[in-house]
Amino acid sequence: MNLSEQHVFDALYARRSIRLYRDQPVEQAKLVRLLQAAMAAPSACNIQPWEFVVVSEPEGMARLREVIPENGHYNAPAAIVVCGCPELIPWDDDDGGADCCAAIENMLIAAVAMGLGSVWIGGFDRGAIRALLDIPAQVVPIGIVYLGYPAEAKEPRTQYLPTAVHWQHYDTARPRDRRPGSLLAGKGARGE
Ligand SMILES: Cc1cc2nc3c(=O)[nH]c(=O)nc-3n(C[C@H](O)[C@H](O)[C@H](O)COP(=O)(O)O)c2cc1C
């Protein structure tokens, strides 16, 4: 592995969901740098159907936490709400979600390289986020990235699983068991 390959894999494996943060704001320049990483993401037809709402003031973060369920009650000092803009997309049934998710992942990886921790928050009520942040009805909040300086450490890792890979053709006989490490309770693929 050459040095830059090593660096990329180090960042990929070091990216973990951080849910405990230091009481220290994220510098504006770092937030802009993260947005530059986001907007380097691939995008269908290069439409770039995304918009970003940055929340970086303590009062704003407190209000954001109030409208997010418990799965987002972490003390991050900043958040970036990534929104899809269907009106930019000339075909039906696409809110830009795939493009936005690519942008989110870019930010999560860039955050590692910048000494920041992050967690992707997907469990929230879109209406509540729209109302709080003045996001219009035709703009779709896709995901929220919490950011800050980490106050917890997690082991770098991949979750490479050979049985999740089909070579050359799909093996229909293979069971799809719940993945090791899944946060769902139970044994089945859906936690049942
Ligand atoms: C689409 C999506 C939504 C997620 N939503 C939440 C969430 O609402 N709250 C949370 O604490 N973590 C959330 N996560 C983080 C996952 O729980 C986490 O990625 C997973 O447990 C693996 O751990 P790791 O990120 O440390 O590798 C979300 C991740 C994804 C990809």
The ligand as an ORCA input file, in Angstrom:
! r2SCAN-3c Opt
* xyz 0 1
  C     -28.642      6.835      7.269
  C     -28.033      6.835      8.654
  C     -28.764      7.324      9.702
  C     -28.231      7.337     11.006
  N     -28.948      7.899     12.006
  C     -28.427      7.957     13.248
  C     -29.136      8.611     14.283
  O     -30.238      9.152     14.076
  N     -28.571      8.667     15.507
  C     -27.341      8.104     15.769
  O     -26.887      8.197     16.913
  N     -26.631      7.474     14.792
  C     -27.140      7.406     13.537
  N     -26.424      6.821     12.523
  C     -25.091      6.271     12.813
  C     -25.105      4.732     12.891
  O     -25.724      4.303     14.084
  C     -23.644      4.218     12.835
  O     -23.080      4.620     11.612
  C     -23.539      2.710     12.975
  O     -23.966      2.275     14.239
  C     -22.097      2.209     12.739
  O     -21.203      2.809     13.658
  P     -19.990      3.709     13.155
  O     -20.565      4.922     12.436
  O     -19.229      4.088     14.382
  O     -19.172      2.903     12.188
  C     -26.923      6.816     11.236
  C     -26.194      6.315     10.157
  C     -26.728      6.333      8.874
  C     -25.894      5.836      7.706
*
